[in-house]
Amino acid sequence: MDIASLAGIILGAVMFVFGVFSNGGFEALKNMVDSASIIITVGGSISGVLAAHKLPDFINGLKGITLTFKEKAEDPAETIKKISRMWQEKKDCSH
């Protein structure tokens, strides 16, 4: 796993907990976690993404989450070539 990904996940969790605790301590954290809020948040997010994208894209997005946790060595020169090809294709399509 990339250290930046791990740091981002940990920092996000710490900021969430800090925000809740700074506004009411442990009681505020207990009041924040209830099933209705979780269902509305998670269900609404999934529903919104499904409404905005095709099902195969949604499934590929879920599979893509695992890429955050896999270490994959990439050749910088190959990455630059790939970006250049993509830029050229985009440029050719716009004219």
C-alpha positions, 0 to 999 in steps of 0.5 A: 500500500502506498504510504500516502493512501494509508496516511490519507485514510488515517488522517481522515478518520482522525479528523472525523473523530476530532471534529466530533469530540471537539463539539461535545466529547464522547456523548457526541460520538455516541449520538452520531452513530445511529442506523438511520443516519448510516442507511441514509448516507450509505444508501443515498451515496450508492443510489446516487452513483448508480443513477449517474453511471452505468452498472458496469462502470459502478462495478469497475469502480468498486473493484478499483477501490482495491487498487488503493491497497495494492503496491504496483511498481510502474515504469515512469517512462512508460507512464509518460508515454501513456499520458502522451498517447492519451493527450494526442488522442484527445487532441485529435478527437477535438479537431 
